[in-house]
């Protein structure tokens, strides 16, 4: 059975904008391959939403430096290359039978971070993720596919039934292959549906002040890319936020990496 994660809004630390980049060595001395990455230009965008949960508010103008983001979610076979050389932990596949071109799932925050580092990359910040999913040509889009939600042809969106949610989704079908589906506004795929994606940020309210000695002890990390509720448009929006303990290796937790280009020496 595939687990569908649902959590309620909580509290949050400040978002970060970090630096990294294209086909040059990072601090790990590994050359990052950006062939299957999308360049997102530097600039400000409107982060957050007044039409969703309280933890998406307030809408803020955020500046983000230029960065690359993977076009596709990391696949099973890509992640396995990291496991094979001893740089990554084995994904938890106890309840699934993963196929090599499906997104890897069942990895923790540390697992996701280790994989991106192995590739000479890093996890995207929450601001970078949302900008890639919602912002193009100075326009904020509601969904990664602009004005429409994902469908069962594009992404696996899991069935979920609880005391307050009853949504058919796409049933219990397998995850979609990472390179199949409709291309989103910035050239990515599956930023809604398929697996939740770890980002680097600690979870909390956008307007919460950072408290010295406290934030770093918070085990909750942000995950993005709503993997559930096809019959509800709320979690498919690019501004939707979710969170979970960083040590969890649930079967809907995957990864998409980012990379910061080096500064132009001129």
C-alpha positions in Angstrom: 0.0 0.0 0.0 1.2 3.5 -0.8 1.0 6.0 2.0 -0.6 9.3 1.3 0.7 12.0 3.6 -1.6 14.7 5.0 -0.7 17.2 7.6 -2.1 20.4 8.9 -0.4 23.8 8.8 2.1 24.5 11.6 5.0 26.9 12.2 8.0 27.7 10.0 11.5 29.1 9.9 12.8 31.6 7.3 13.3 30.5 3.7 16.8 30.5 2.3 18.2 31.4 -1.0 21.5 29.5 -1.6 24.0 29.4 -4.4 25.3 26.7 -6.8 25.6 25.9 -10.9 26.3 24.5 -14.3 28.9 21.9 -15.4 31.5 23.3 -12.9 32.7 21.7 -9.7 30.8 22.3 -6.5 32.3 22.2 -3.0 32.2 18.4 -3.2 34.5 18.4 -6.2 32.0 16.6 -8.2 31.0 17.9 -11.6 27.2 18.4 -11.8 25.6 17.4 -15.1 22.9 20.0 -16.0 21.8 18.4 -19.2 18.4 17.4 -17.8 18.0 20.5 -15.6 16.1 23.6 -16.2 17.6 27.1 -15.8 15.5 29.4 -13.7 16.7 33.0 -14.0 17.4 35.3 -11.1 14.7 37.7 -9.9 11.9 38.3 -7.5 8.6 36.4 -7.5 5.4 36.3 -5.4 5.7 33.5 -3.0 2.7 32.1 -1.1 -1.1 32.2 -1.6 -4.1 33.8 0.0 -6.3 31.0 -1.4 -4.9 28.1 0.5 -3.9 27.1 4.0 -2.8 29.6 6.6 0.8 28.5 6.3 1.0 29.8 2.8 0.4 33.3 4.0 1.3 36.1 3.8 2.2 36.5 0.1 5.7 37.9 0.0 8.0 39.2 -2.7 11.1 37.0 -2.6 14.3 37.4 -4.5 15.9 34.2 -5.8 19.3 33.9 -7.4 19.7 32.0 -10.7 19.6 28.3 -10.3 19.0 25.0 -12.1 16.4 22.5 -11.1 16.0 18.9 -12.3 13.4 18.5 -15.0 12.5 15.1 -13.6 12.1 13.5 -10.3 15.1 11.3 -9.4 14.4 7.8 -10.8 14.9 4.4 -9.1 17.9 3.6 -11.3 19.5 7.0 -10.8 19.3 6.7 -7.0 20.6 3.1 -7.2 23.9 4.3 -8.7 24.5 6.3 -5.5 23.6 3.2 -3.4 26.0 1.1 -5.4 29.0 3.3 -4.6 28.2 3.5 -0.9 27.1 7.2 -0.9 23.4 6.6 -0.3 21.2 4.5 1.9 18.9 1.9 0.4 15.4 3.3 -0.2 12.6 1.7 1.8 10.7 -0.4 -0.8 9.1 -2.8 1.7 5.5 -2.0 0.5 6.3 -1.4 -3.2 7.9 -3.1 -6.2 9.7 -0.1 -7.8 10.6 -0.1 -11.5 13.8 1.5 -12.7 12.3 4.5 -14.5 9.7 5.4 -11.8 10.7 8.0 -9.2 12.6 6.7 -6.2 10.5 6.7 -3.1 11.0 5.7 0.5 13.9 8.0 1.3 14.5 10.4 4.2 15.6 14.0 4.2 19.2 12.9 4.8 19.0 10.3 2.0 17.7 12.9 -0.4 20.5 15.4 0.6 23.1 12.7 0.2 21.9 11.8 -3.3 22.0 15.4 -4.5 25.5 15.8 -3.0 26.6 12.7 -4.8 25.5 14.3 -8.1 27.3 17.5 -7.2 24.0 19.2 -6.5 21.8 20.1 -3.5 18.2 20.1 -2.4 16.3 23.1 -3.7 15.1 25.7 -1.2 11.4 26.0 -0.8 11.4 29.4 -2.5 13.3 27.9 -5.5 10.9 25.0 -5.7 7.8 27.3 -5.7 9.3 29.7 -8.2 10.1 26.9 -10.6 6.5 25.5 -10.2 4.5 28.7 -10.4 6.4 31.7 -11.9 7.2 32.5 -15.5 7.5 35.7 -17.4 6.6 37.8 -14.4 3.3 35.8 -14.0 2.2 33.7 -11.1 0.4 30.5 -12.1 -1.8 28.5 -9.8 -0.6 25.1 -10.9 2.7 23.8 -12.4 0.7 23.2 -15.6 -0.5 26.8 -15.5 -4.2 26.9 -15.2 -5.1 23.1 -15.1 -4.5 20.4 -12.6 -2.7 17.2 -13.2 -4.6 14.1 -14.5 -4.2 10.4 -14.2 -2.5 10.2 -17.6 0.3 12.6 -16.3 0.8 11.7 -12.7 -0.1 9.1 -10.1 -2.3 10.8 -7.6 -3.1 8.4 -4.8 -6.5 7.4 -3.6 -7.2 8.5 0.0 -10.1 8.0 2.3 -10.2 9.4 5.9 -12.9 10.8 8.1 -12.6 14.2 6.4 -11.3 13.3 2.9 -12.8 10.9 0.4 -11.0 11.2 -3.0 -10.6 8.6 -5.6 -7.4 10.0 -7.1 -6.0 7.6 -9.6 -6.7 4.5 -7.5 -3.6 2.5 -6.5 -1.9 2.5 -9.8 1.9 2.6 -10.0 3.9 5.8 -10.0 4.4 7.3 -13.5 7.8 7.2 -15.2 9.8 10.3 -14.4 10.1 11.3 -18.1 6.5 10.8 -19.1 3.7 13.3 -18.7 2.9 16.9 -19.7 5.6 19.5 -19.6 5.0 22.2 -17.0 5.5 26.0 -17.3 9.2 25.9 -16.7 10.0 22.7 -18.5 9.7 20.4 -15.5 7.5 17.3 -15.1 5.5 16.0 -12.1 5.9 19.0 -9.7 2.3 18.0 -8.9 1.5 14.4 -8.4 3.8 11.3 -8.2 6.0 11.7 -5.1 6.4 14.4 -2.5 9.8 16.1 -2.9 12.1 17.1 -0.1 13.3 20.7 0.0 16.0 22.1 2.2 13.9 24.2 4.5 12.8 23.6 8.1 9.0 23.9 8.4 7.0 26.7 10.0 5.0 29.8 9.4 6.3 32.2 6.8 6.1 35.2 9.2 7.7 33.4 12.2 10.9 35.0 13.4 13.9 32.7 13.7 14.7 32.0 17.3 18.4 31.4 18.0 19.1 27.9 19.3 15.6 26.6 18.5 15.0 26.4 14.8 17.9 23.9 14.2 16.3 21.5 16.6 13.1 21.4 14.7 12.9 17.9 13.0 10.1 18.9 10.6 11.1 19.5 7.0 9.1 20.9 4.1 8.0 18.6 1.3 6.4 19.8 -1.9 4.6 18.5 -4.9 1.3 17.1 -3.7 1.0 13.4 -4.3 -2.6 13.0 -3.3 -6.2 14.0 -3.7 -7.0 14.2 -7.4 -10.5 15.3 -6.6 -9.3 18.2 -4.6 -7.5 21.0 -6.3 -6.0 22.5 -3.2 -2.9 20.3 -2.8 -2.1 20.4 -6.5 -1.4 24.1 -6.4 2.2 25.2 -6.7 2.0 27.1 -3.4 0.8 24.2 -1.4 3.0 23.2 1.5 3.4 19.9 3.5 5.8 18.8 6.1 7.0 15.6 7.8 9.7 14.5 10.2 13.1 14.5 8.4 13.8 10.8 9.4 10.6 9.4 7.8 11.1 7.2 4.7 7.5 6.9 3.6 6.7 5.5 0.2 5.6 8.8 -1.3 8.8 10.7 -0.4 11.3 11.3 -3.3 13.7 14.0 -4.5 14.4 16.5 -7.2 17.8 18.3 -7.0 18.9 21.9 -7.7 22.2 23.5 -8.6 23.6 27.0 -8.4 25.7 28.4 -11.2 29.0 30.0 -10.2 29.1 33.8 -10.3 30.2 35.4 -13.6 33.8 36.4 -13.0 33.3 39.5 -15.1 
